[in-house]
Amino acid sequence: MSDSLAQFFSVIDAKERFVVACHIHPDGDAIGSLLAIGLTLKKLGKQVQMICSEGVPSVYHFLPCNEEIRQTITLDFNPQVLICVDCAEKDRVAIDGAIWNLPGLITVNLDHHITNTMFATLDIVYPKAAATGEVVYSLLVKGNYQIDDEIALAIYTAIATDTGFFRYDSTSAFTLEIASRLVQEYDVKPSKVAEQVHEQKSFNSIKLLGEILSKIQLTNEGKVAWVVLDQSMLSKYPVENEETESYVNYARSIDGVEIGLLFKELKPNEVKLSWRSTAAVDVSKLAAYFGGGGHARAAGCNLSGPIDQIVTKVLNFINEYYEAQK
Ligand SMILES: [Mn+2]
């Protein structure tokens, strides 16, 4: 057992008051891993506050106990330990930054991003894991903590959503083995999770998808597909943040495309760029050039400036990348 793992288990034994937090713009892996760790600690009799400053996207409201996730810590809580799940860096933790200054606070970083900055007292980062949910499952098993139906469903959802329901190349035999065990040993129904995540879309999100699909463009001999989601489209079809997350996959799914890009205008002069790729390109490296990060096949970065200028800048950069490959 690694040092940080052994230390993590002794921290769980020794401490009483825990905060568990996930990343901003939470996805299924963030919420699922947050719940799995939070509920495990509660079962051990610990005082736990589960935090996501942006709240829980409604698509994950089917997960048991999601309503216990709060946006802020209660004033008198005075946590001893902060556990961050699925966060590649400190700035992405969806919590009031004042917590980092608490004297004596032990911080734990449970993650699987290859770009993780190792920002905590204890960094438990497995870049080969398909999801933080996979890291969490391994921890619970190694630590002999009891998994129940609710925790199993949270972990399954974390892994299923982060692997595109076991389609992405991050999906390993171990990923499927965990999923298999969760389905076999607990009350986890894959079809129900898929239905909750994929078949409860809002009418607006489907209409907006229609606009997006009609605007996708190809460059670099069809190796790059890109599309802009601007404020005018978002005000025509208001949707939750989470609902636009999957749009970029349509750009990537076109035959011959190696890089799919979605430029989302969060507000004027603020753009979130999502990167997806096939095995031909490691987009975590390309996103890192713009100060972002993530995984080889899925990454992101934030850029400031007028959206049309950002599009030009990024497409020029990708063009240079391809020129350099020749
Ligand atoms: Mn993840």
Residues whose N, C-alpha, C, O or C-beta is under 5 A from the ligand:
A	BS01	MN	D29 D86 A131 T132 D162
